Amino acid sequence: MRIDREAYLRTALARHCSEDQLRQAMEENPAAAGIPLDVLDRVADAAIRYETAKVSALSAAAGIPGFIAMPATVPADLAQYVAHMLRIAQKLAYLYSWPDLFSTDNDDLDDATKGVLTLFFGVMFGTQSANAALGKVAEAMAEQVARKLPQQALTKGVVYPIVKKVAGYLGVKMTKETFAKSVSKAIPLVGAAVSGGLTYATFRPMSKRLKTHLSGLELAKPVGGQVIIGEVIQDEDRHTADEVKIPKPGREWRVLKHR
């Protein structure tokens, strides 16, 4: 389930920044374009709401037939769940300045991409080792002039053993998810509400967890601390008693005058 990075950034950011910033965000990344974190956070929240609503509706529909259809609906429902995890992970990664996770024009995953997606999923499930490993990957990318996934670290280096460990943990977690969804679908119609509610209750906080982690990495911080929205009245070292300084995440201090 591949998300086209450039197409997504253009659609998601078009209403929130200038054409020059949009072009730089696609050619480089949103941080290089100086897009503030609070803008990216709002766009990320919208993406999470959309993907959560979509996967919850599909899960509810899969729960309608009940016990008889369970052998067919449970695997399909789980596949939909994982597909939407992949979708939201890519959207959040691109908003917070990760490079294109797919190195070719097709949807094939190389080992580095599999590794970083495994870590994304680990963060979503609350695995602390995945948090630390993803931080190391982000640091390795931040040191590069042209940001790309660090193949060596993800496939053979210090991060690789953690990737394998997280993959094993995810296998256990997904098995438990399958069991929970099987139980929720046992009764027709009732299973639809329970299954859809269960999906909503798990998918949204997992996505929020990944968003929080990615937005806190150095990789996501805008270059130059540009101010895009608001009015600068005068320099902060000249402010008077009727003025106040307001800090904005990802921006420099601004001085605004009370009216």
C-alpha positions as CSV (number, residue, x, y, z in Angstrom):
1,M,0.0,0.0,0.0
2,R,2.2,2.8,-1.3
3,I,1.6,6.5,-0.8
4,D,3.1,8.7,-3.5
5,R,5.2,11.1,-1.4
6,E,5.2,14.1,-3.7
7,A,1.5,13.8,-4.6
8,Y,0.5,13.4,-0.9
9,L,2.6,16.4,0.2
10,R,1.1,18.6,-2.6
11,T,-2.4,17.7,-1.7
12,A,-2.0,17.8,2.1
13,L,0.0,21.1,2.3
14,A,-1.4,23.1,-0.6
15,R,-3.7,25.2,1.6
16,H,-1.1,25.8,4.3
17,C,1.9,27.2,2.6
18,S,3.2,29.1,-0.4
19,E,3.9,27.6,-3.8
20,D,7.7,28.0,-3.2
21,Q,7.5,26.2,0.1
22,L,5.4,23.5,-1.4
23,R,7.9,22.9,-4.2
24,Q,10.8,22.8,-1.7
25,A,8.8,20.5,0.6
26,M,8.4,18.0,-2.3
27,E,11.9,18.4,-3.7
28,E,13.6,18.3,-0.2
29,N,11.3,18.0,2.8
30,P,8.8,20.1,4.8
31,A,11.5,21.0,7.4
32,A,13.8,22.4,4.7
33,A,10.9,24.4,3.4
34,G,10.5,26.0,6.9
35,I,6.9,24.8,7.4
36,P,6.1,25.2,11.1
37,L,5.5,22.1,13.3
38,D,2.0,23.4,14.3
39,V,1.0,23.4,10.7
40,L,2.3,19.9,10.1
41,D,0.6,18.7,13.3
42,R,-2.8,19.9,12.1
43,V,-2.3,18.2,8.8
44,A,-1.2,15.0,10.5
45,D,-4.3,15.1,12.8
46,A,-6.5,15.4,9.7
47,A,-4.7,12.4,8.1
48,I,-5.2,10.3,11.3
49,R,-8.9,11.2,11.4
50,Y,-9.4,10.2,7.8
51,E,-7.5,6.9,8.0
52,T,-9.2,6.0,11.3
53,A,-12.7,6.6,10.0
54,K,-11.9,4.6,6.8
55,V,-10.5,1.5,8.5
56,S,-13.2,1.6,11.3
57,A,-15.9,1.6,8.6
58,L,-14.4,-1.3,6.8
59,S,-13.9,-3.2,10.0
60,A,-17.6,-2.6,10.9
61,A,-18.7,-3.9,7.5
62,A,-16.6,-7.0,7.9
63,G,-18.3,-7.7,11.3
64,I,-21.9,-7.8,9.9
65,P,-22.0,-11.4,8.7
66,G,-21.2,-12.9,12.1
67,F,-19.8,-16.3,13.1
68,I,-20.4,-18.2,9.9
69,A,-18.3,-15.8,7.8
70,M,-15.5,-15.5,10.3
71,P,-13.0,-17.6,8.5
72,A,-13.2,-15.2,5.5
73,T,-13.8,-11.9,7.2
74,V,-11.2,-11.9,10.0
75,P,-8.2,-12.4,7.7
76,A,-9.5,-9.7,5.3
77,D,-10.2,-7.3,8.2
78,L,-6.7,-7.8,9.6
79,A,-5.2,-7.2,6.1
80,Q,-7.2,-3.9,5.9
81,Y,-6.0,-2.9,9.3
82,V,-2.3,-3.5,8.4
83,A,-2.8,-1.7,5.0
84,H,-4.1,1.4,6.8
85,M,-1.2,1.2,9.3
86,L,1.1,1.3,6.3
87,R,-0.9,4.3,4.9
88,I,-0.8,6.4,8.0
89,A,2.8,5.5,8.7
90,Q,3.9,6.8,5.3
91,K,1.8,9.9,5.5
92,L,3.2,10.9,8.9
93,A,6.7,10.1,7.9
94,Y,6.5,12.3,4.8
95,L,5.0,15.2,6.8
96,Y,7.8,15.0,9.3
97,S,10.5,15.1,6.7
98,W,11.4,11.4,6.2
99,P,12.6,10.6,2.6
100,D,10.6,8.4,0.2
101,L,10.4,5.0,1.7
102,F,10.3,3.3,-1.7
103,S,13.5,3.6,-3.7
104,T,12.0,2.5,-7.0
105,D,9.0,3.2,-9.1
106,N,7.3,0.0,-8.1
107,D,5.8,-1.1,-4.8
108,D,8.5,-3.6,-3.9
109,L,10.0,-3.2,-0.4
110,D,13.8,-3.4,0.0
111,D,15.3,-4.5,3.3
112,A,15.8,-1.0,4.6
113,T,12.2,0.0,4.0
114,K,11.0,-3.2,5.7
115,G,13.2,-2.3,8.6
116,V,12.0,1.2,9.1
117,L,8.3,0.2,8.6
118,T,8.8,-2.4,11.3
119,L,10.1,0.3,13.6
120,F,7.2,2.5,12.8
121,F,4.8,-0.3,13.7
122,G,6.8,-0.9,16.8
123,V,6.4,2.7,17.9
124,M,2.6,2.5,17.2
125,F,2.4,-0.5,19.5
126,G,4.3,1.2,22.2
127,T,7.6,-0.7,22.0
128,Q,10.3,1.4,23.7
129,S,13.2,-0.3,21.8
130,A,11.5,0.8,18.5
131,N,11.4,4.4,19.8
132,A,15.1,4.4,20.5
133,A,16.1,2.6,17.2
134,L,14.0,5.0,15.2
135,G,15.8,7.9,16.8
136,K,19.1,6.4,15.8
137,V,17.9,6.1,12.2
138,A,16.7,9.7,12.2
139,E,20.1,10.9,13.5
140,A,21.9,8.9,10.8
141,M,19.7,10.6,8.1
142,A,20.1,14.0,9.6
143,E,23.9,13.8,9.0
144,Q,23.4,13.1,5.3
145,V,23.3,15.9,2.7
146,A,20.8,14.0,0.6
147,R,18.5,12.3,3.1
148,K,17.8,8.7,2.5
149,L,17.3,5.6,4.5
150,P,20.5,4.3,6.1
151,Q,20.7,0.9,4.4
152,Q,23.7,-0.3,6.5
153,A,22.2,0.5,9.9
154,L,18.8,-1.0,9.0
155,T,20.1,-4.2,7.5
156,K,23.4,-5.0,9.1
157,G,24.3,-2.3,11.6
158,V,23.4,-1.6,15.3
159,V,19.8,-1.0,14.5
160,Y,19.2,-4.3,12.7
161,P,19.0,-6.6,15.9
162,I,16.4,-4.2,17.3
163,V,14.4,-4.5,14.1
164,K,14.4,-8.3,14.4
165,K,13.3,-8.1,18.0
166,V,10.5,-5.7,17.3
167,A,9.4,-7.9,14.3
168,G,9.0,-10.8,16.7
169,Y,7.1,-8.7,19.2
170,L,4.7,-7.5,16.4
171,G,4.0,-11.1,15.4
172,V,2.7,-11.7,18.9
173,K,0.7,-8.5,19.1
174,M,-1.0,-9.1,15.7
175,T,-1.9,-12.7,16.8
176,K,-3.7,-11.2,19.8
177,E,-5.4,-8.6,17.5
178,T,-6.7,-11.4,15.3
179,F,-8.1,-13.3,18.3
180,A,-9.8,-10.1,19.7
181,K,-11.4,-9.4,16.3
182,S,-12.5,-13.0,15.9
183,V,-14.4,-12.8,19.2
184,S,-15.9,-9.4,18.3
185,K,-17.3,-10.8,15.0
186,A,-19.0,-13.9,16.5
187,I,-22.5,-12.3,16.7
188,P,-24.0,-10.9,13.5
189,L,-24.7,-7.1,13.5
190,V,-23.6,-6.7,17.1
191,G,-20.2,-7.8,15.8
192,A,-20.2,-4.9,13.4
193,A,-20.5,-2.3,16.1
194,V,-18.0,-4.0,18.4
195,S,-15.4,-4.6,15.6
196,G,-15.7,-1.1,14.3
197,G,-15.4,0.3,17.8
198,L,-12.4,-1.9,18.6
199,T,-10.6,-0.8,15.5
200,Y,-11.3,2.9,16.3
201,A,-10.1,2.5,19.9
202,T,-6.8,0.9,18.8
203,F,-5.9,2.5,15.5
204,R,-6.3,6.2,16.5
205,P,-4.1,6.1,19.6
206,M,-1.5,4.0,17.8
207,S,-1.4,6.6,15.0
208,K,-1.2,9.4,17.6
209,R,1.7,7.7,19.2
210,L,3.7,7.6,16.0
211,K,2.8,11.2,15.2
212,T,4.1,12.3,18.6
213,H,7.4,10.4,18.2
214,L,8.1,11.6,14.6
215,S,7.2,15.2,15.4
216,G,9.7,15.2,18.3
217,L,12.7,14.1,16.2
218,E,15.3,16.6,15.2
219,L,14.5,15.6,11.6
220,A,11.1,17.3,11.7
221,K,12.2,20.7,13.0
222,P,11.9,23.5,10.4
223,V,15.1,25.0,9.1
224,G,15.5,28.7,10.0
225,G,12.5,28.9,12.3
226,Q,10.4,30.8,9.7
227,V,7.2,32.6,10.7
228,I,4.5,32.1,8.2
229,I,1.3,33.1,10.0
230,G,0.8,36.2,12.1
231,E,2.1,39.8,12.2
232,V,5.5,40.9,13.5
233,I,5.1,44.4,15.0
234,Q,8.7,45.1,15.9
235,D,11.9,43.5,17.1
236,E,11.6,41.6,20.4
237,D,14.4,43.7,22.0
238,R,12.2,46.8,21.5
239,H,8.9,45.6,22.9
240,T,6.9,47.7,25.3
241,A,4.6,47.0,28.3
242,D,1.6,46.5,26.1
243,E,3.3,43.8,24.0
244,V,3.8,40.2,24.7
245,K,6.1,37.5,23.3
246,I,4.4,34.4,22.1
247,P,6.4,31.2,21.5
248,K,5.2,29.0,18.7
249,P,6.5,25.4,18.2
250,G,9.0,25.3,15.5
251,R,9.2,29.0,15.2
252,E,11.3,31.9,16.6
253,W,9.8,34.2,19.3
254,R,7.4,36.7,17.9
255,V,6.3,40.0,19.4
256,L,2.6,40.8,19.0
257,K,0.9,44.0,20.1
258,H,-2.4,43.9,22.0
259,R,-5.1,45.8,20.2
